[in-house]
Amino acid sequence: MDVGALYKQYKNYAFSIAYRMLGSVTEAEDIVQDCFAELQRLRNQLIHQPKSYIGKLIVNRCLNLLNSARNQREHYVGEWLPEPLGVHELVNTPEEAIQQKEMISYAYLVMLERLSPVERAVFVLREAFEHDYSEIAGWLGKTESNCRQIYSRARRNLPEQLPVIEQASANWKTKKEVLSRFTSAFLAHDVSAMLELLTDQPVFTADGGGVARTIMRTMHVHKGVLAILTSPRVLRSLRERMWKPAFINGEPQLALMKDGQVTEVLCLEMDASGKRIHGVYLIVNPNKLATVQL
């Protein structure tokens, strides 16, 4: 095997599986490195379907990590949100976007957190990568029928209307307009403007990980979300930041800065119309902001 050539050809594929499975950029990159290190050790062996072999290695390493990290997740301080993957400035064309790592919308990544590790594996491989159930079964050491049942169970645990996996660049203009309106409404404590932006059942979640102070529990009530986003006292420190558009998980979002450093990332999930906000996800934990740098 030419492991170097395989790395160039399949590293994005491997990373995109690992990131969808783990919700962590750092852990996904470590898994990918481990996978290709394993291939290097096996370089004198003949592997007939290297892409499938790499996929199997990645998925099973991710499952092992998720199962061992379950106790850690249960003892995480406050709410756990995935690690955003982004750059500091918006790209303008699909060609520029494709130069970034394989993207998945932040809302979709948040949704995957509802699933158990094996449900997540089956759902991701089937929904995002369109692998056959027979191949998924071979990777996971299960029967094809069992994988179909796992997928059905996973789908029942998710919203009827799934978030988009990747936001089309045609929708970026509308999203940028919403981000601008949201920023203005938030900074001005403008209740009327925020009411126009929020859906009837918005969700607010913040992740400080016990490292940074923020709201500890997810808010699902419209009145409560509105109060959080327009109160002069709640989240007051965010109004002291410099707000900048950023390209996060393949779509326009917001990066907040202090003294030239990214201190928070704010990701908005849009409803089906693309004009109103269903989810507000605030990542404050500095350990999850390493990929959003100037």
C-alpha positions in Angstrom: 0.0 0.0 0.0 1.0 3.6 -0.7 -0.2 5.0 2.6 0.8 8.5 1.7 -1.4 8.4 -1.4 -4.3 6.9 0.6 -3.9 9.6 3.2 -4.3 12.3 0.5 -7.2 10.6 -1.1 -9.2 9.6 2.0 -8.2 11.9 4.9 -11.2 14.2 4.4 -13.5 11.2 4.2 -12.1 9.8 7.4 -12.2 13.1 9.2 -15.8 13.8 8.2 -16.9 10.4 9.6 -15.0 10.9 12.8 -16.2 14.5 13.3 -19.8 13.5 12.8 -19.4 10.7 15.2 -17.5 12.6 18.0 -18.5 16.2 17.7 -14.9 17.1 18.5 -12.3 18.4 16.0 -9.3 17.4 18.1 -10.6 13.9 18.8 -11.5 13.4 15.2 -8.1 14.4 14.0 -6.5 12.1 16.6 -8.6 9.2 15.3 -7.6 9.9 11.7 -3.9 10.0 12.6 -4.3 6.7 14.5 -6.1 5.1 11.6 -3.4 5.9 9.1 -0.7 5.0 11.6 -2.4 1.5 11.6 -2.3 1.4 7.8 1.4 2.2 7.9 2.0 -0.8 10.1 0.0 -2.9 7.6 1.6 -1.4 4.5 3.0 -4.8 3.3 -0.5 -6.3 3.3 -2.9 -6.2 0.4 -6.2 -4.4 1.2 -8.7 -4.8 -1.7 -11.1 -2.0 -0.7 -9.0 0.7 1.2 -11.9 3.2 1.5 -14.1 0.6 3.2 -11.3 -0.5 5.4 -10.5 3.0 6.5 -14.2 3.7 7.2 -14.4 0.6 9.3 -11.3 1.5 11.3 -12.6 5.1 11.9 -16.1 4.1 13.0 -15.0 1.4 15.4 -12.3 3.7 17.0 -15.0 6.3 17.4 -17.4 3.9 19.0 -14.7 2.8 21.4 -13.9 6.4 22.3 -17.6 7.3 22.7 -18.3 4.4 25.0 -15.2 5.1 27.1 -16.1 8.8 27.3 -19.7 8.3 28.3 -19.0 8.6 32.0 -17.0 11.8 31.2 -19.9 13.3 29.3 -22.3 12.4 32.1 -20.1 14.4 34.5 -19.6 17.3 32.2 -20.4 20.6 33.9 -23.5 22.1 32.3 -24.7 21.4 28.8 -22.4 19.7 26.3 -22.3 21.2 22.7 -20.2 19.9 19.8 -16.9 21.7 19.0 -17.4 24.2 16.1 -15.2 23.8 13.1 -14.5 27.1 11.4 -12.4 29.9 10.0 -12.5 33.6 10.9 -13.8 35.0 7.6 -16.7 34.1 5.4 -15.9 32.4 2.1 -17.8 33.7 -0.9 -17.9 30.8 -3.4 -18.6 27.0 -3.3 -15.0 26.6 -4.6 -13.6 28.3 -1.6 -15.9 26.4 0.7 -14.7 23.0 -0.7 -11.2 23.9 0.2 -12.2 23.7 3.9 -12.5 20.4 5.6 -15.6 18.4 4.9 -18.4 20.4 6.5 -21.5 19.5 8.4 -23.9 22.1 9.7 -23.7 22.9 13.4 -27.5 22.3 13.9 -27.1 18.8 12.4 -24.2 18.0 14.7 -26.2 19.2 17.7 -29.1 16.9 16.6 -26.8 13.9 16.5 -26.1 14.2 20.2 -29.6 12.7 20.9 -28.4 9.3 19.6 -26.5 6.5 21.3 -23.1 5.8 19.9 -24.2 2.8 17.8 -27.4 4.7 16.6 -25.2 7.6 15.7 -22.8 5.3 13.7 -25.6 3.7 11.7 -27.5 6.9 11.1 -24.4 8.9 10.0 -23.2 6.1 7.7 -26.6 5.7 6.1 -27.9 9.2 6.1 -24.8 11.3 5.4 -22.6 8.8 3.4 -25.4 6.6 1.9 -23.6 3.3 2.7 -25.5 0.1 2.2 -26.9 -1.6 5.3 -24.9 -4.7 4.3 -21.6 -2.7 4.4 -22.6 -0.9 7.7 -23.4 -4.3 9.2 -20.0 -5.7 8.2 -18.2 -2.7 9.8 -20.1 -2.9 13.0 -20.2 -6.7 13.4 -24.0 -6.8 13.2 -26.7 -8.2 10.9 -28.2 -6.2 8.1 -31.6 -6.5 9.7 -30.3 -5.3 13.1 -28.8 -2.2 11.4 -32.1 -1.4 9.8 -33.8 -1.6 13.2 -31.1 0.6 14.7 -31.6 3.2 12.0 -35.4 3.1 12.5 -35.0 3.6 16.2 -32.5 6.4 15.7 -34.9 8.1 13.2 -37.7 8.0 15.8 -35.5 9.8 18.3 -34.9 12.7 15.9 -37.2 15.6 14.7 -39.5 14.9 11.8 -37.9 17.8 10.0 -34.1 17.3 10.1 -31.7 20.2 9.9 -29.8 20.5 6.6 -26.5 18.6 6.6 -24.8 21.3 4.6 -26.3 24.8 3.9 -26.3 25.7 0.3 -24.3 28.8 -0.6 -27.5 30.2 -2.2 -28.9 30.6 1.3 -25.9 32.4 2.7 -27.2 35.9 1.8 -30.4 35.3 3.8 -28.4 33.9 6.7 -26.0 36.8 6.8 -29.0 39.2 6.9 -30.5 37.2 9.9 -27.1 37.3 11.6 -27.0 41.1 11.2 -30.5 41.6 12.5 -29.9 39.2 15.4 -26.7 41.1 16.4 -28.5 44.4 16.3 -31.4 43.1 18.3 -29.2 41.4 20.9 -26.9 44.4 21.4 -29.9 46.8 21.7 -32.0 44.6 24.0 -34.7 45.0 21.3 -37.6 42.8 22.3 -39.7 43.5 19.2 -36.9 42.8 16.8 -36.0 39.6 18.5 -39.6 38.5 18.5 -39.7 38.8 14.8 -36.6 36.6 14.5 -37.5 33.8 16.8 -39.7 30.9 16.0 -42.6 29.9 18.3 -40.6 27.3 20.0 -36.9 28.4 20.1 -34.1 26.6 22.0 -31.2 28.2 23.7 -28.1 26.2 24.9 -24.8 27.4 26.2 -21.6 25.4 26.8 -19.1 26.7 29.3 -17.8 23.3 30.4 -17.3 24.5 33.9 -14.3 26.6 32.5 -16.3 29.7 31.6 -19.3 31.1 33.3 -22.6 30.9 31.4 -26.2 29.6 31.6 -26.1 26.0 32.8 -29.3 24.5 31.4 -31.0 24.5 28.0 -34.0 26.8 27.7 -36.9 25.6 25.6 -39.6 28.1 26.5 -40.2 31.0 24.1 -40.6 33.5 26.9 -37.5 32.3 28.6 -35.3 32.4 25.4 -36.6 35.8 24.6 -35.7 37.0 28.1 -32.2 35.6 27.9 -31.5 37.3 24.6 -32.9 40.7 25.5 -32.1 41.1 29.2 -29.7 43.9 30.1 -28.1 41.6 32.8 -28.1 38.1 31.4 -25.1 37.5 29.0 -24.1 41.1 29.6 -20.4 40.3 28.9 -21.2 39.3 25.3 -22.3 42.9 24.6 -18.7 44.0 25.4 -17.3 41.9 22.7 -16.5 42.6 19.0 -18.9 40.7 16.9 -17.6 39.3 13.6 -19.2 37.1 10.9 -17.4 33.7 10.7 -17.6 30.6 8.5 -18.5 27.9 11.0 -19.4 24.3 9.9 -19.9 25.3 6.4 -22.2 28.3 6.9 -22.2 31.9 8.2 -22.3 32.2 12.0 -20.8 34.6 14.6 -17.5 34.8 16.4 -17.2 37.1 19.4 -13.8 38.6 20.3 -11.9 40.3 23.0 -8.4 41.6 22.8 -8.0 40.0 19.4 -9.0 36.5 20.6 -12.1 34.5 19.9 -13.9 34.2 23.3 -17.3 32.8 22.2 -18.9 31.3 19.1 -22.6 31.8 18.5 -24.3 29.5 16.0 -27.9 30.0 14.9 -30.1 27.2 13.6 -32.7 28.4 11.1 -36.2 27.0 10.6 -37.3 25.5 7.2 -38.0 29.0 5.8 -34.4 30.1 6.5 -35.6 33.4 7.9 -36.4 32.6 11.5 -34.2 31.3 14.3 -35.1 28.0 15.9 -31.9 27.3 17.8 -29.3 29.5 19.5 -26.1 27.7 20.5 -23.5 29.6 22.5 -20.0 28.0 22.8 -18.1 29.6 25.6 -15.8 26.8 26.7 -12.3 28.0 25.5 -11.2 24.4 24.9 -13.7 24.1 22.1 -12.7 27.3 20.2 -9.3 26.4 18.9 -10.4 26.0 15.3 -11.9 29.5 15.2 -8.9 31.7 15.0 -7.8 34.9 13.3 
